Amino acid sequence: MASPKNILVVCVDRDDDLGRKTGIQGPVIGRKNVLNAAAKLAVADPFEADANTMFAAVHQFDEITKSGETVEVACLTGVDKTDYSSDKRIMQQLDQVLEKFQTDGFVLVTDGAEDDQVIPLLQNRARIVSKQTVIVRQAKEVESTFYTIKEALKDNTLKTMFIILPGLILLALAFLPAFSFSIISGGIGFFLLFYGTGLYERLQDATSDLQKSIANQRTSFPFYLASFFVLAFALITIITQFTSNATTTDIITNAVQSLQNAFFLIFLAAESFVLAKSLDTVHARKAYRLHSYFVTGVLVILFWLILDAGTDVFLKRTDIDWFLRIILFSAVVLWLTLRSARMIDIRNKVTDFLIGASVYNPKGEWVGKVAKTYPAKQMIEFNNQKTKQIQQIDKTSFRFREGRVVLVK
């Protein structure tokens, strides 16, 4: 394998400590800029590992420069929450860097941990020729268990779970009557299930989507807000129904009846959320995902019908035949839905939604972005960053996969 001609030394601050602590926004390109940013981060937080990683990237840049290679150094930053949105921002910044410096290979400098998760992202653009992990030497007391626990509890989520929540429980036990113990234990059990099944993270994501829709003035905002309020009404309905029948109905039947009375509100909230996500998809020029949200919306309705019919059977309001007919009806509707989804799937068509999509060659290397589309001719146009030529290709020469245009020949 030939040695790379142009090398890009990359360090990644996936949770954007640089932006949050210094106000410097990525990408940071060039030895001087990276060095200044690292110094400001080290002053803002002397214990920040990302500052050491940036210094190490500059050191690696200097070492490669001595060997006579063409080299550049850059620092990419994500967002404060290390998830899809962070990786998306890193990829956008990487494209900005590659527009200024075309590279044949990356030298990745990382502190390990979460930053290693960007490796597949970099490999989509070029191969990684070297990886350096920075391990900062610490004093003996820093390595102690006490220090580790103290640092971990700076995380707001861990602080809530292991300090604030137990504190509230102890206060409740001290000031409330003894019979409240069952209510408190039930609340703890609900919270553990809510957190352990991943619903807590999904609620956080939904809250984040709501905040973004407000900040960006998206048309999806009313539907996000409606889904939260409708879900709150559903919870109130369940609690009210359950407590009012607690003395007249056995606990299992009471719980099932209370849930069934809120089914409509729960699934209405889900449909409102799906509609909001669909609008965000159009807003973000990712209409190729609309067909999946269409299927999801229908699945929500079918799940509601099946669950409601099953509940009626459990409560002996109807027989099993009705439940089986609902199952058969749902299967037919689902089959028709999947057929319809294929018809509206724009991944099989050339539309203006392709403009701005990244283009990759058959080897998986990034070569540019779609600049124009010609729907009538089913052709796209892009500026090939490797050959520096404008290319036009028809639908038979590429495939559209997960927001990417992949050349097939």
JOTAPE-V22300 format. One record per residue. N is the residue number from 1. SS is DSSP state (alpha for helix, beta for strand, coil for the rest). PSI is psi in whole degrees, -180 to 180 (* if undefined). OMEGA is omega in radians with two decimals (none if undefined). Layout:
n=N ss=SS psi=PSI omega=OMEGA
n=N ss=SS psi=PSI omega=OMEGA
//
This chain:
n=1 ss=coil psi=131 omega=-3.10
n=2 ss=coil psi=147 omega=3.11
n=3 ss=coil psi=144 omega=3.14
n=4 ss=coil psi=141 omega=3.14
n=5 ss=coil psi=-40 omega=3.14
n=6 ss=beta psi=125 omega=-3.08
n=7 ss=beta psi=134 omega=3.08
n=8 ss=beta psi=116 omega=3.05
n=9 ss=beta psi=123 omega=-3.03
n=10 ss=beta psi=133 omega=2.89
n=11 ss=beta psi=148 omega=-3.01
n=12 ss=beta psi=127 omega=3.02
n=13 ss=beta psi=86 omega=-2.93
n=14 ss=coil psi=-31 omega=-3.12
n=15 ss=coil psi=13 omega=3.01
n=16 ss=coil psi=46 omega=3.01
n=17 ss=alpha psi=-35 omega=-3.14
n=18 ss=alpha psi=-47 omega=-3.13
n=19 ss=alpha psi=-42 omega=-3.07
n=20 ss=alpha psi=-32 omega=-3.03
n=21 ss=alpha psi=-20 omega=-3.13
n=22 ss=alpha psi=-16 omega=-3.09
n=23 ss=coil psi=1 omega=3.13
n=24 ss=coil psi=126 omega=-3.12
n=25 ss=coil psi=141 omega=3.09
n=26 ss=coil psi=166 omega=0.00
n=27 ss=coil psi=147 omega=3.05
n=28 ss=beta psi=118 omega=-3.00
n=29 ss=beta psi=136 omega=3.08
n=30 ss=coil psi=147 omega=-3.07
n=31 ss=alpha psi=-48 omega=-3.09
n=32 ss=alpha psi=-45 omega=-3.11
n=33 ss=alpha psi=-42 omega=3.13
n=34 ss=alpha psi=-41 omega=-3.14
n=35 ss=alpha psi=-44 omega=3.12
n=36 ss=alpha psi=-41 omega=3.13
n=37 ss=alpha psi=-41 omega=3.13
n=38 ss=alpha psi=-41 omega=3.14
n=39 ss=alpha psi=-43 omega=3.12
n=40 ss=alpha psi=-38 omega=3.12
n=41 ss=alpha psi=-39 omega=3.13
n=42 ss=alpha psi=-36 omega=3.10
n=43 ss=alpha psi=-41 omega=-3.13
n=44 ss=alpha psi=-37 omega=-3.14
n=45 ss=coil psi=96 omega=-3.08
n=46 ss=coil psi=-19 omega=-3.11
n=47 ss=coil psi=6 omega=-3.07
n=48 ss=coil psi=120 omega=-3.12
n=49 ss=alpha psi=-30 omega=-3.11
n=50 ss=alpha psi=-29 omega=3.09
n=51 ss=alpha psi=-43 omega=3.10
n=52 ss=alpha psi=-36 omega=3.11
n=53 ss=alpha psi=-40 omega=3.12
n=54 ss=alpha psi=-41 omega=3.06
n=55 ss=alpha psi=-40 omega=3.12
n=56 ss=alpha psi=-35 omega=3.11
n=57 ss=alpha psi=-41 omega=3.09
n=58 ss=alpha psi=-41 omega=3.09
n=59 ss=alpha psi=-43 omega=3.12
n=60 ss=alpha psi=-39 omega=3.08
n=61 ss=alpha psi=-46 omega=-3.13
n=62 ss=alpha psi=-40 omega=-3.13
n=63 ss=alpha psi=-42 omega=-3.13
n=64 ss=alpha psi=-35 omega=3.11
n=65 ss=alpha psi=-38 omega=3.13
n=66 ss=alpha psi=-28 omega=-3.12
n=67 ss=coil psi=-3 omega=3.08
n=68 ss=coil psi=6 omega=-3.14
n=69 ss=coil psi=155 omega=3.00
n=70 ss=beta psi=118 omega=-2.97
n=71 ss=beta psi=150 omega=3.03
n=72 ss=beta psi=157 omega=3.13
n=73 ss=beta psi=143 omega=-3.13
n=74 ss=beta psi=150 omega=3.05
n=75 ss=beta psi=126 omega=3.14
n=76 ss=beta psi=143 omega=-3.13
n=77 ss=beta psi=145 omega=3.10
n=78 ss=coil psi=-138 omega=3.04
n=79 ss=coil psi=172 omega=-3.01
n=80 ss=coil psi=-13 omega=3.09
n=81 ss=coil psi=117 omega=-3.02
n=82 ss=coil psi=86 omega=3.11
n=83 ss=coil psi=-155 omega=-3.11
n=84 ss=alpha psi=-43 omega=-3.10
n=85 ss=alpha psi=-34 omega=3.10
n=86 ss=alpha psi=-46 omega=3.13
n=87 ss=alpha psi=-37 omega=3.12
n=88 ss=alpha psi=-43 omega=-3.14
n=89 ss=alpha psi=-38 omega=3.11
n=90 ss=alpha psi=-43 omega=3.13
n=91 ss=alpha psi=-39 omega=3.10
n=92 ss=alpha psi=-42 omega=3.13
n=93 ss=alpha psi=-37 omega=3.11
n=94 ss=alpha psi=-41 omega=3.09
n=95 ss=alpha psi=-38 omega=3.10
n=96 ss=alpha psi=-41 omega=3.12
n=97 ss=alpha psi=-43 omega=-3.09
n=98 ss=alpha psi=-24 omega=3.05
n=99 ss=alpha psi=-25 omega=3.14
n=100 ss=alpha psi=-28 omega=-3.10
n=101 ss=coil psi=106 omega=3.12
n=102 ss=coil psi=126 omega=-3.07
n=103 ss=coil psi=152 omega=3.05
n=104 ss=coil psi=-11 omega=-3.12
n=105 ss=beta psi=152 omega=-3.14
n=106 ss=beta psi=146 omega=2.86
n=107 ss=beta psi=111 omega=-3.06
n=108 ss=beta psi=126 omega=3.06
n=109 ss=beta psi=122 omega=-3.02
n=110 ss=beta psi=158 omega=3.04
n=111 ss=coil psi=16 omega=-3.12
n=112 ss=coil psi=-143 omega=3.07
n=113 ss=alpha psi=-132 omega=-3.02
n=114 ss=alpha psi=-27 omega=-3.06
n=115 ss=alpha psi=-22 omega=3.10
n=116 ss=alpha psi=-18 omega=-3.11
n=117 ss=alpha psi=-9 omega=3.12
n=118 ss=alpha psi=-6 omega=-3.10
n=119 ss=alpha psi=-49 omega=3.11
n=120 ss=alpha psi=-32 omega=3.13
n=121 ss=alpha psi=-43 omega=3.13
n=122 ss=alpha psi=-39 omega=-3.11
n=123 ss=alpha psi=-17 omega=3.05
n=124 ss=coil psi=-18 omega=-3.12
n=125 ss=coil psi=-41 omega=3.13
n=126 ss=coil psi=170 omega=-3.10
n=127 ss=beta psi=152 omega=3.07
n=128 ss=beta psi=116 omega=-3.08
n=129 ss=beta psi=-19 omega=3.14
n=130 ss=beta psi=151 omega=3.10
n=131 ss=beta psi=129 omega=3.12
n=132 ss=beta psi=126 omega=3.11
n=133 ss=beta psi=126 omega=-3.11
n=134 ss=coil psi=120 omega=3.08
n=135 ss=coil psi=115 omega=-3.08
n=136 ss=coil psi=129 omega=3.10
n=137 ss=coil psi=132 omega=-3.09
n=138 ss=coil psi=157 omega=3.07
n=139 ss=coil psi=162 omega=-3.06
n=140 ss=coil psi=-42 omega=-3.11
n=141 ss=alpha psi=-26 omega=3.12
n=142 ss=alpha psi=-30 omega=-3.11
n=143 ss=alpha psi=-1 omega=-3.08
n=144 ss=coil psi=161 omega=3.13
n=145 ss=alpha psi=-38 omega=-3.14
n=146 ss=alpha psi=-45 omega=-3.13
n=147 ss=alpha psi=-41 omega=-3.14
n=148 ss=alpha psi=-45 omega=3.13
n=149 ss=alpha psi=-42 omega=-3.13
n=150 ss=alpha psi=-42 omega=3.13
n=151 ss=alpha psi=-39 omega=-3.13
n=152 ss=alpha psi=-37 omega=-3.09
n=153 ss=coil psi=-3 omega=2.99
n=154 ss=coil psi=-19 omega=3.09
n=155 ss=coil psi=127 omega=-3.06
n=156 ss=alpha psi=-38 omega=-3.13
n=157 ss=alpha psi=-47 omega=3.13
n=158 ss=alpha psi=-38 omega=3.12
n=159 ss=alpha psi=-41 omega=3.13
n=160 ss=alpha psi=-44 omega=-3.05
n=161 ss=alpha psi=-40 omega=-2.97
n=162 ss=alpha psi=-8 omega=3.12
n=163 ss=alpha psi=-59 omega=-3.04
n=164 ss=alpha psi=-49 omega=-3.11
n=165 ss=alpha psi=-49 omega=3.07
n=166 ss=alpha psi=-34 omega=3.11
n=167 ss=alpha psi=-43 omega=3.10
n=168 ss=alpha psi=-39 omega=3.13
n=169 ss=alpha psi=-44 omega=3.14
n=170 ss=alpha psi=-39 omega=3.09
n=171 ss=alpha psi=-41 omega=3.14
n=172 ss=alpha psi=-42 omega=3.13
n=173 ss=alpha psi=-30 omega=-3.11
n=174 ss=alpha psi=-36 omega=-3.00
n=175 ss=alpha psi=-17 omega=-3.10
n=176 ss=coil psi=158 omega=3.13
n=177 ss=coil psi=166 omega=-3.06
n=178 ss=coil psi=-32 omega=-3.07
n=179 ss=coil psi=-14 omega=-3.14
n=180 ss=alpha psi=-9 omega=-3.12
n=181 ss=alpha psi=-40 omega=-3.14
n=182 ss=alpha psi=-37 omega=3.11
n=183 ss=alpha psi=-43 omega=-3.13
n=184 ss=alpha psi=-44 omega=3.13
n=185 ss=alpha psi=-37 omega=3.08
n=186 ss=alpha psi=-40 omega=3.10
n=187 ss=alpha psi=-40 omega=3.10
n=188 ss=alpha psi=-44 omega=3.12
n=189 ss=alpha psi=-42 omega=3.11
n=190 ss=alpha psi=-43 omega=-3.13
n=191 ss=alpha psi=-43 omega=-3.14
n=192 ss=alpha psi=-42 omega=3.09
n=193 ss=alpha psi=-42 omega=-3.14
n=194 ss=alpha psi=-41 omega=-3.12
n=195 ss=alpha psi=-43 omega=-3.06
n=196 ss=alpha psi=-30 omega=-3.13
n=197 ss=coil psi=1 omega=3.10
n=198 ss=coil psi=0 omega=-3.14
n=199 ss=alpha psi=-29 omega=3.12
n=200 ss=alpha psi=-45 omega=3.12
n=201 ss=alpha psi=-38 omega=3.13
n=202 ss=alpha psi=-38 omega=3.09
n=203 ss=alpha psi=-39 omega=3.08
n=204 ss=alpha psi=-43 omega=3.12
n=205 ss=alpha psi=-41 omega=3.13
n=206 ss=alpha psi=-41 omega=3.10
n=207 ss=alpha psi=-40 omega=3.10
n=208 ss=alpha psi=-41 omega=3.10
n=209 ss=alpha psi=-40 omega=3.12
n=210 ss=alpha psi=-44 omega=3.14
n=211 ss=alpha psi=-41 omega=3.14
n=212 ss=alpha psi=-39 omega=-3.13
n=213 ss=alpha psi=-33 omega=3.08
n=214 ss=alpha psi=-48 omega=-3.09
n=215 ss=alpha psi=-38 omega=-3.09
n=216 ss=coil psi=4 omega=3.12
n=217 ss=coil psi=49 omega=-3.14
n=218 ss=coil psi=154 omega=3.09
n=219 ss=coil psi=-11 omega=-3.14
n=220 ss=coil psi=-13 omega=-3.05
n=221 ss=alpha psi=-49 omega=-3.13
n=222 ss=alpha psi=-34 omega=-3.10
n=223 ss=alpha psi=-37 omega=3.02
n=224 ss=alpha psi=-47 omega=-3.12
n=225 ss=alpha psi=-42 omega=3.13
n=226 ss=alpha psi=-41 omega=-3.12
n=227 ss=alpha psi=-38 omega=3.12
n=228 ss=alpha psi=-46 omega=-3.12
n=229 ss=alpha psi=-42 omega=3.14
n=230 ss=alpha psi=-40 omega=3.10
n=231 ss=alpha psi=-39 omega=3.09
n=232 ss=alpha psi=-42 omega=3.09
n=233 ss=alpha psi=-37 omega=3.13
n=234 ss=alpha psi=-44 omega=3.13
n=235 ss=alpha psi=-41 omega=3.10
n=236 ss=alpha psi=-41 omega=3.12
n=237 ss=alpha psi=-44 omega=-3.14
n=238 ss=alpha psi=-48 omega=-3.10
n=239 ss=alpha psi=-45 omega=-3.14
n=240 ss=alpha psi=-46 omega=-3.14
n=241 ss=alpha psi=-43 omega=-3.08
n=242 ss=alpha psi=-45 omega=-3.11
n=243 ss=alpha psi=-34 omega=-3.11
n=244 ss=alpha psi=-28 omega=-3.12
n=245 ss=coil psi=11 omega=-3.04
n=246 ss=coil psi=-31 omega=-3.07
n=247 ss=coil psi=-11 omega=-3.06
n=248 ss=coil psi=-14 omega=-3.07
n=249 ss=coil psi=146 omega=3.10
n=250 ss=coil psi=156 omega=-2.93
n=251 ss=alpha psi=-38 omega=-3.11
n=252 ss=alpha psi=-49 omega=3.12
n=253 ss=alpha psi=-40 omega=3.12
n=254 ss=alpha psi=-43 omega=3.14
n=255 ss=alpha psi=-44 omega=-3.13
n=256 ss=alpha psi=-44 omega=3.12
n=257 ss=alpha psi=-41 omega=-3.13
n=258 ss=alpha psi=-42 omega=3.10
n=259 ss=alpha psi=-43 omega=-3.10
n=260 ss=alpha psi=-37 omega=3.13
n=261 ss=alpha psi=-19 omega=-3.13
n=262 ss=alpha psi=1 omega=-3.12
n=263 ss=alpha psi=-48 omega=-3.07
n=264 ss=alpha psi=-45 omega=-3.13
n=265 ss=alpha psi=-40 omega=-3.14
n=266 ss=alpha psi=-48 omega=-3.10
n=267 ss=alpha psi=-26 omega=3.03
n=268 ss=alpha psi=-39 omega=3.07
n=269 ss=alpha psi=-41 omega=3.12
n=270 ss=alpha psi=-43 omega=3.13
n=271 ss=alpha psi=-39 omega=3.11
n=272 ss=alpha psi=-38 omega=3.13
n=273 ss=alpha psi=-42 omega=3.11
n=274 ss=alpha psi=-41 omega=3.11
n=275 ss=alpha psi=-40 omega=3.11
n=276 ss=alpha psi=-44 omega=3.11
n=277 ss=alpha psi=-36 omega=3.12
n=278 ss=alpha psi=-43 omega=3.11
n=279 ss=alpha psi=-38 omega=3.08
n=280 ss=alpha psi=-36 omega=3.12
n=281 ss=alpha psi=-43 omega=3.10
n=282 ss=alpha psi=-41 omega=-3.14
n=283 ss=alpha psi=-37 omega=-3.12
n=284 ss=coil psi=10 omega=3.13
n=285 ss=coil psi=44 omega=3.08
n=286 ss=coil psi=47 omega=-3.09
n=287 ss=alpha psi=-13 omega=3.09
n=288 ss=alpha psi=-13 omega=3.10
n=289 ss=alpha psi=-5 omega=-3.05
n=290 ss=alpha psi=-37 omega=-3.10
n=291 ss=alpha psi=-34 omega=3.13
n=292 ss=alpha psi=-37 omega=3.09
n=293 ss=alpha psi=-33 omega=3.06
n=294 ss=alpha psi=-46 omega=3.11
n=295 ss=alpha psi=-42 omega=3.13
n=296 ss=alpha psi=-42 omega=3.13
n=297 ss=alpha psi=-42 omega=3.11
n=298 ss=alpha psi=-40 omega=3.13
n=299 ss=alpha psi=-37 omega=3.10
n=300 ss=alpha psi=-45 omega=3.13
n=301 ss=alpha psi=-44 omega=-3.13
n=302 ss=alpha psi=-39 omega=3.12
n=303 ss=alpha psi=-39 omega=3.09
n=304 ss=alpha psi=-47 omega=-3.14
n=305 ss=alpha psi=-45 omega=-3.12
n=306 ss=alpha psi=-45 omega=-3.11
n=307 ss=alpha psi=-40 omega=3.13
n=308 ss=alpha psi=-42 omega=3.11
n=309 ss=alpha psi=-42 omega=3.11
n=310 ss=alpha psi=-37 omega=3.10
n=311 ss=alpha psi=-40 omega=3.10
n=312 ss=alpha psi=-39 omega=3.10
n=313 ss=alpha psi=-43 omega=-3.14
n=314 ss=alpha psi=-39 omega=-3.13
n=315 ss=coil psi=4 omega=3.09
n=316 ss=coil psi=35 omega=3.07
n=317 ss=coil psi=-19 omega=3.13
n=318 ss=coil psi=173 omega=-3.11
n=319 ss=coil psi=175 omega=-3.08
n=320 ss=alpha psi=-25 omega=-3.13
n=321 ss=alpha psi=-41 omega=3.12
n=322 ss=alpha psi=-41 omega=3.12
n=323 ss=alpha psi=-43 omega=3.14
n=324 ss=alpha psi=-37 omega=3.10
n=325 ss=alpha psi=-37 omega=3.09
n=326 ss=alpha psi=-40 omega=3.10
n=327 ss=alpha psi=-47 omega=3.14
n=328 ss=alpha psi=-45 omega=3.11
n=329 ss=alpha psi=-43 omega=-3.14
n=330 ss=alpha psi=-39 omega=3.13
n=331 ss=alpha psi=-42 omega=3.13
n=332 ss=alpha psi=-46 omega=3.14
n=333 ss=alpha psi=-40 omega=3.13
n=334 ss=alpha psi=-41 omega=3.11
n=335 ss=alpha psi=-45 omega=3.11
n=336 ss=alpha psi=-36 omega=3.13
n=337 ss=alpha psi=-45 omega=3.14
n=338 ss=alpha psi=-38 omega=3.09
n=339 ss=alpha psi=-43 omega=3.14
n=340 ss=alpha psi=-37 omega=-3.13
n=341 ss=alpha psi=-37 omega=3.11
n=342 ss=alpha psi=-34 omega=-3.11
n=343 ss=alpha psi=-34 omega=-3.11
n=344 ss=alpha psi=3 omega=-3.13
n=345 ss=coil psi=109 omega=-3.08
n=346 ss=alpha psi=-3 omega=3.08
n=347 ss=alpha psi=-20 omega=3.13
n=348 ss=alpha psi=7 omega=-3.10
n=349 ss=coil psi=158 omega=3.03
n=350 ss=coil psi=114 omega=3.14
n=351 ss=coil psi=174 omega=3.13
n=352 ss=alpha psi=-15 omega=3.11
n=353 ss=alpha psi=-15 omega=3.11
n=354 ss=alpha psi=-18 omega=-3.12
n=355 ss=coil psi=128 omega=-3.11
n=356 ss=coil psi=-9 omega=3.13
n=357 ss=coil psi=143 omega=3.11
n=358 ss=beta psi=144 omega=-3.14
n=359 ss=beta psi=133 omega=-3.14
n=360 ss=beta psi=146 omega=3.06
n=361 ss=coil psi=174 omega=-3.10
n=362 ss=coil psi=-21 omega=3.13
n=363 ss=coil psi=-4 omega=-3.13
n=364 ss=coil psi=11 omega=-3.13
n=365 ss=coil psi=139 omega=3.13
n=366 ss=beta psi=132 omega=-3.11
n=367 ss=beta psi=-9 omega=3.13
n=368 ss=beta psi=-164 omega=3.12
n=369 ss=beta psi=151 omega=3.13
n=370 ss=beta psi=126 omega=-3.12
n=371 ss=beta psi=-38 omega=-3.12
n=372 ss=beta psi=157 omega=3.03
n=373 ss=beta psi=151 omega=3.10
n=374 ss=beta psi=83 omega=-3.06
n=375 ss=coil psi=-38 omega=-3.11
n=376 ss=coil psi=-36 omega=-3.14
n=377 ss=coil psi=-5 omega=-3.08
n=378 ss=coil psi=50 omega=-3.12
n=379 ss=beta psi=155 omega=3.04
n=380 ss=beta psi=161 omega=3.12
n=381 ss=beta psi=135 omega=3.10
n=382 ss=beta psi=156 omega=3.11
n=383 ss=beta psi=109 omega=-3.12
n=384 ss=beta psi=111 omega=-3.08
n=385 ss=coil psi=-19 omega=3.14
n=386 ss=coil psi=-42 omega=-3.13
n=387 ss=coil psi=-9 omega=-3.10
n=388 ss=coil psi=33 omega=3.14
n=389 ss=beta psi=149 omega=3.04
n=390 ss=beta psi=125 omega=-3.09
n=391 ss=beta psi=143 omega=3.01
n=392 ss=beta psi=128 omega=-3.13
n=393 ss=beta psi=152 omega=3.14
n=394 ss=beta psi=177 omega=-3.03
n=395 ss=alpha psi=-26 omega=-3.12
n=396 ss=alpha psi=-12 omega=-3.05
n=397 ss=alpha psi=1 omega=3.13
n=398 ss=beta psi=164 omega=3.03
n=399 ss=beta psi=144 omega=3.12
n=400 ss=beta psi=114 omega=-3.06
n=401 ss=beta psi=119 omega=3.06
n=402 ss=coil psi=48 omega=3.08
n=403 ss=coil psi=7 omega=-3.12
n=404 ss=beta psi=143 omega=3.02
n=405 ss=beta psi=117 omega=-3.10
n=406 ss=beta psi=119 omega=3.13
n=407 ss=beta psi=141 omega=-3.12
n=408 ss=coil psi=-10 omega=3.08
n=409 ss=coil psi=* omega=none
//
